């Protein structure tokens, strides 16, 4: 599969000839993440399963680093949810699931572009219109006057309970 081959190449695009073993901290540091984030990404299927040492420690390779770089690039393009679906599908060898997620992501990006274009046209239309003549474009000399009477205090407000004093003064 083509996607599998992408992950078996090193970061320069050359075939991997030697296996560089990395600890979770090494992989995390290389990408500016916490080790817990790397473990979570593996748990969620965004990274291929790691081999374990006899003591149970995870062993990551360049394949994991390439998968993490791919996931982070997908997050930047599609967001965490869609990037995660794509990577989990790839790691489960489910190419149709990955491609469906890519197609849906492209459709969402197209809808987002159309929405932004509509908003841009509306803003352009509003900013191109001159201010109506019957109302000032800036506050006028009478703007400070109230158009409704001032609000009255609530009936249980201390001002209504006798002489402006609180009925239960603190000791």
Buried (B, 14 or more C-beta within 10 A) or exposed (E): EEBEEEBEBBEEEEEBEEEEEBBBEBBBBBBEBEBEBBBEBBEEBBBBEBEEEEEEEBBBBBBBBBBBBBBBEBBEBBEEEBBBBBBBBBBEEEBEBBBBBBEBBEEEEEEEEEEEEEEEEEEEEEEEEEEEEEEEEEEEEEEEEEEEEEEEEEEEEBEEEEEEEEEEEEE
